[in-house]
Amino acid sequence: MTFYDELVWRGLIKDVSSEDLKDKLNAGGMTFYIGTDPTGDSLHIGHFSSFLMSKRLKDAGHHPILLVGGATGQIGDPKPTTERPMITKEQVQHNFDCLKKQAEDLFGFEVVNNLDWSKDLNFIDWLRDYGKYFNINYMLSKDIIKRRLDEGITFTEFSYMIMQAMDFYYLHENKGCNLQVAGQDQWGNITAGIELIRKKTGDEAYGFTMPLLTKSDGTKFGKSEGNAIWLDREKTSPYEMYQFFINSEDSKVIDYLKYLTFLSKEEIEALEESNKNEPHLRKAHKALAKEVITFIHGADAYEEAVSISEKLFSGDIKSMTYEQVKQCFNGVPSIDVTEDEQILNVLVKAGAASSNREARQFVKGGSVLVNGEKVTDEKFVVSKDNAFGGKVTVIRRGKKKYFVINHI
């Protein structure tokens, strides 16, 4: 397969600005950019899918630029249904610093900030040098704008297209960038940039979009949707990421392997066969988790995530370390305690029992485990002396209900 054919096979091509681009992608030598706005202080798995494209292109002989929009992040691109809430300039700068470090650490590519070439541009120059090149009818024809007209759209949001087009023009003029790559929801902004470059310079620029990473119901994995899988391990631990991928929908796991890994066509097709004929082995899911977590956090983080999963499945909590417990039980119902307390009181406070009477029944019935050890004595004391790291006690009631006690 050619490089372009492989991208098509992986399902990574949605829209292409020109038929000429196929040969150019195969030939190498283009300078391209992929961007994101710093609306949060961490990249998530949706960003990862897009940014992996930058590595694929680099490996095919192209030069990548990653743009984090310190200027466009202060405005916010139009959402399909409503205006984005504005965030402060200080928060945008903080988010930019975090995302820049993540992108550099993960990919090692050049990172630029569109605030650098936007902050000193005055309003009159902006209208004269850029606004005059945009036809309102052309802008209204763009899908995301049309979808917002009934509900209403502000001039600020409406202007976002011009700002992104400016970015493409600036990078074309100053860094020789002639290709923009983005998710499919950015197609209108990409073509606006191509047109701006053509009108101002006469040069031909190019663009293509990738399908968005979605679940089977079509919803995205992103901050706005409330189901983000963060690349910052303090927000989403390697164990949580492992659980997400190992429990991916069977109908989507092969797509995820194509989007998120560098496994070959032959390797993925073999995993696809296994997914069809022996789904209980979950080979495709395990391969997906291994490839992604190893790329983002390293082999040690992946091995630890597997170890935690195996210990939790076997009920061997007592052999976990404090750090493993933190990963494993992040998000589990928890309470803070300041002193040692008897197990019955702790069960009630944690919500594991509705009353002391019910708590006593659970304990006497042998359905309560503290740090992996069964407790049948109602006078048992939950103490920080026996806690993981002297900080956390894990209580299990029944087979699956866990509660965390933080000793403060």
HUHUDA-V969624 format. One record per residue. N is the residue number from 0. SS is DSSP state (H for helix, E for strand, C for the rest). PSI is psi in whole degrees, 0 to 359 (NA if undefined). D_FIRST is the distance of its C-alpha to the first C-alpha in whole Angstrom. Layout:
n-><N,N>
ss-><SS,SS>
psi-><PSI,PSI>
d_first-><D_FIRST,D_FIRST>
This chain:
n-><0,1,2,3,4,5,6,7,8,9,10,11,12,13,14,15,16,17,18,19,20,21,22,23,24,25,26,27,28,29,30,31,32,33,34,35,36,37,38,39,40,41,42,43,44,45,46,47,48,49,50,51,52,53,54,55,56,57,58,59,60,61,62,63,64,65,66,67,68,69,70,71,72,73,74,75,76,77,78,79,80,81,82,83,84,85,86,87,88,89,90,91,92,93,94,95,96,97,98,99,100,101,102,103,104,105,106,107,108,109,110,111,112,113,114,115,116,117,118,119,120,121,122,123,124,125,126,127,128,129,130,131,132,133,134,135,136,137,138,139,140,141,142,143,144,145,146,147,148,149,150,151,152,153,154,155,156,157,158,159,160,161,162,163,164,165,166,167,168,169,170,171,172,173,174,175,176,177,178,179,180,181,182,183,184,185,186,187,188,189,190,191,192,193,194,195,196,197,198,199,200,201,202,203,204,205,206,207,208,209,210,211,212,213,214,215,216,217,218,219,220,221,222,223,224,225,226,227,228,229,230,231,232,233,234,235,236,237,238,239,240,241,242,243,244,245,246,247,248,249,250,251,252,253,254,255,256,257,258,259,260,261,262,263,264,265,266,267,268,269,270,271,272,273,274,275,276,277,278,279,280,281,282,283,284,285,286,287,288,289,290,291,292,293,294,295,296,297,298,299,300,301,302,303,304,305,306,307,308,309,310,311,312,313,314,315,316,317,318,319,320,321,322,323,324,325,326,327,328,329,330,331,332,333,334,335,336,337,338,339,340,341,342,343,344,345,346,347,348,349,350,351,352,353,354,355,356,357,358,359,360,361,362,363,364,365,366,367,368,369,370,371,372,373,374,375,376,377,378,379,380,381,382,383,384,385,386,387,388,389,390,391,392,393,394,395,396,397,398,399,400,401,402,403,404,405,406,407>
ss-><C,C,H,H,H,H,H,H,H,C,C,C,C,C,C,E,C,C,C,H,H,H,H,H,H,H,H,C,C,C,E,E,E,E,E,E,E,C,C,C,C,C,C,E,H,H,H,H,H,H,H,H,H,H,H,H,H,H,H,C,C,C,E,E,E,E,E,E,E,C,C,H,H,H,C,C,C,C,C,C,C,C,C,C,C,C,C,C,H,H,H,H,H,H,H,H,H,H,H,H,H,H,H,H,H,H,H,C,C,E,E,E,E,C,H,H,H,H,C,C,C,C,H,H,H,H,H,H,H,C,H,H,H,C,C,H,H,H,H,H,C,C,H,H,H,H,C,C,C,C,C,C,C,C,H,H,H,H,C,H,H,H,H,H,H,H,H,H,H,H,H,H,H,H,H,C,C,C,E,E,E,E,E,H,H,H,H,H,H,H,H,H,H,H,H,H,H,H,H,H,H,C,C,C,C,E,E,E,E,E,C,C,C,E,C,C,C,C,C,E,C,C,C,C,C,C,C,C,C,E,C,C,C,C,C,C,C,H,H,H,H,H,H,H,H,H,C,C,C,C,C,C,H,H,H,H,H,H,H,H,C,C,C,C,H,H,H,H,H,H,H,H,H,H,H,H,H,C,H,H,H,C,H,H,H,H,H,H,H,H,H,H,H,H,H,H,H,C,H,H,H,H,H,H,H,H,H,H,H,H,H,H,H,H,C,C,H,H,H,C,C,H,H,H,H,H,H,H,C,C,C,C,C,E,E,E,E,C,C,C,E,E,H,H,H,H,H,H,H,H,C,C,C,C,C,H,H,H,H,H,H,H,H,H,C,C,C,E,E,E,C,C,E,E,C,C,C,C,C,C,E,E,C,H,H,H,C,E,C,C,C,E,E,E,E,E,E,C,C,C,E,E,E,E,E,E,E,C>
psi-><145,168,315,319,322,319,319,316,322,351,24,3,124,297,142,133,336,144,333,336,330,311,323,321,322,329,335,177,1,147,128,163,148,136,164,154,144,64,350,171,14,147,156,182,335,317,318,318,316,315,335,330,327,323,320,315,320,316,338,8,14,160,121,146,129,125,126,119,86,337,305,333,338,347,306,123,152,130,161,332,335,165,142,143,137,144,158,159,323,320,322,316,318,314,319,313,318,314,324,315,317,313,319,319,320,318,337,18,166,132,129,162,119,351,332,326,6,332,334,6,122,166,318,316,323,316,317,317,339,312,326,345,0,120,129,319,322,316,322,339,347,140,311,329,315,322,341,351,323,319,336,145,137,162,327,309,319,329,350,322,320,320,317,324,322,320,312,316,314,313,328,315,327,340,10,24,127,15,132,137,136,176,162,337,355,10,316,322,323,311,330,320,320,317,320,316,317,316,323,333,339,358,154,127,170,164,153,157,158,146,147,148,119,164,177,337,3,353,147,163,100,170,316,329,352,14,37,140,105,150,342,119,344,339,319,110,159,324,315,321,320,314,323,311,323,337,18,152,135,326,346,348,325,322,316,322,321,320,319,0,169,17,147,168,317,318,316,321,325,320,327,319,317,321,329,317,335,59,335,338,338,39,320,317,318,321,320,311,316,313,314,312,320,320,316,313,349,164,323,319,322,313,322,321,319,317,316,316,317,320,319,318,322,353,12,58,327,339,1,156,167,317,323,321,318,316,313,323,22,125,352,145,133,157,158,136,148,351,167,142,155,152,323,315,319,318,319,314,324,348,11,344,150,343,167,325,313,321,319,320,318,316,310,329,357,22,12,127,137,117,39,357,132,136,123,358,116,347,4,137,127,113,148,340,333,8,158,120,15,16,329,131,136,124,131,130,119,208,332,350,118,150,141,133,116,120,113,NA>
d_first-><0,4,6,8,6,6,10,10,9,12,14,15,15,18,20,19,22,20,18,18,16,13,13,15,13,10,13,15,19,20,23,22,24,24,28,30,34,36,38,38,38,35,31,30,27,26,26,24,21,22,22,19,17,19,18,14,15,17,15,13,16,18,21,23,26,27,30,33,35,39,40,38,38,42,41,39,36,37,37,37,40,42,43,42,45,45,45,47,46,47,45,42,43,43,39,38,39,38,34,34,35,32,29,30,31,27,25,27,26,29,31,33,36,36,40,40,40,41,45,47,46,49,49,50,48,45,46,47,44,41,43,44,40,40,41,42,41,37,38,39,36,34,33,34,38,38,38,41,43,45,46,46,44,46,46,44,41,41,41,38,35,37,37,33,33,35,33,30,33,34,31,30,33,34,30,28,26,24,22,23,21,23,24,24,28,28,26,30,30,27,28,32,31,28,32,34,32,32,36,37,35,33,30,27,25,22,21,19,20,19,21,24,24,26,28,28,31,29,31,30,30,32,36,37,36,38,35,34,32,33,31,35,36,40,39,36,37,34,36,36,32,31,33,32,28,30,31,28,28,27,25,24,23,19,19,20,18,15,17,19,17,15,14,11,10,12,15,15,15,18,20,19,21,24,24,25,27,29,29,32,30,28,25,23,25,26,23,23,26,26,22,24,27,27,25,27,30,30,30,34,34,31,33,36,35,35,38,40,38,39,43,43,42,45,47,47,48,51,49,47,47,48,45,43,46,45,41,42,45,44,45,47,50,52,56,58,61,63,65,65,66,66,64,65,65,62,60,62,61,58,58,57,61,63,66,68,69,65,64,66,65,62,63,65,63,61,58,58,56,56,53,52,56,58,61,64,67,68,69,66,65,62,62,60,61,59,56,53,53,57,55,53,54,52,54,53,54,53,50,48,50,50,52,52,55,55,58,59>
